[in-house]
Amino acid sequence: MKNVFTILCLLCSGLIFSQENDEKFSIEKGTWSLEGEISVNTGRNNTFSETSNGENKTFGFSFAPKVGYAIKENLILGVGFVYGYAESDSEISNTSLASVTDFASATSYGIFPHVKQFI
């Protein structure tokens, strides 16, 4: 985890210090834009008490591509689509009862407007 954090910090600092150019940035009318986002998450939770023990594992990811069109200089309008998936796996052990296992999953879809203005 420390290595990932270090690499991200180095990449971000490189992007910040590399923008020393005084030229004006401009997106021309009629330009197409293609973007996307990917997200992955995972988690684990353990609980302990005198009468029961439990463990919960979660995993999820989402993917959201976006497409846009510059309707005038430095203004992009578009649409995005999102797909997401999440699952949870739980196990609870009770001293007086047998253990209980539970699994749940969810899938999501969506569509959203995309507006980007460059200043």
N, C-alpha and C positions, 0 to 999 in steps of 0.2 A: 504494500500500500504506500509506503514511503517513496518507493521508486516511481510509482505512477504520479504521485503528488509533485515530486521533484521535476519530472519530465514536463508536466503541465505548467508548472511555474516558469520553466525555461522557455517553453513555447510562447507563453503569454508575454514574458519580458522581451522576447525577440520581436514580437509583433508591435509592442508599444514603442520600442526604441528605433524601429526601422521606418517609422512614419515621420521623417524629417523633411520631406519634399513639400515645397510651397505651391506646387501646381494645383489648380482647382480641379477637383474630381467631378465628372459629369456623366450621367447616364442618358444617352440619346433616346429620343422618342422612337418607338418601333423596336426596341431591344427586348428580347425574351430573357427571362430569368428562370433558372431551375435551381431549387434549393431543397434541403431535406434535413431532418433531425432523427437521430436514433437515441433511444434511452434504454438502459438495462439496469435493473435493480434486483438485489437479493438481500435476504435477511434471515436471522435465526434468533429465536427467543427461547430461553430455558427458564422454567419456574420450578421451585422446590419448596415443599412444605412438609409438615409432619405426616399428613395423610395422603398426599399425592405429589407426583412429579409430572411435569409436562414439557413438551418440546414442540415448537412451531417453526416451520421453515416456509419462507415465501420466496417467490421468484416472479419477475415480470419484465416485459419489454414492450416498447412501442416504436413505431416507425411512421414518420410523417413527411411525405414528399410534398413540395409546393412548386407551382408553376405560376409565373406572372408575366405581364406585358407592360412595358413603359408607355403609358398613354400620353405623357408629356415629359419634358426634361426633368429627370430626377424624381419621378413619381411612378411607382409600379403598383398595379392592381392585379390580383390573381386569386387563385383558389388552392386550398390544401386539402389533403386527405390524410386521415390518421387510422392506423390499425394498432390495437393494443391487446396484450394477452397477460393474464396474471393467474398464478396458482398458489395455493396454500395447503400445506400438509401438516396436520397436527396429530400428536399422540399424547394421551394422558394416561398415566398409570396410577391407580388408586390402590391403597393397601388392602381395603376390604372388598373391592370389586376387580374384575378383569380390566385390562387396559382397553382404551377406546381410541380408535384411529379414525380420523376425518380428513377427507380430501375435497377441496373445492377449486374450481377454475372459472375464469370469466374471460370473455372475448368482447372487445368493443371496436366499433367502427365510427367514423365521423367525417364530416366535411366542414370546412371553415373558410371564411374570406381571408385574403392576404393583402395587406396594404403596406407599402414601404415608401417613405419619403426621405430623400437624401438632402441634407442641408449643407 
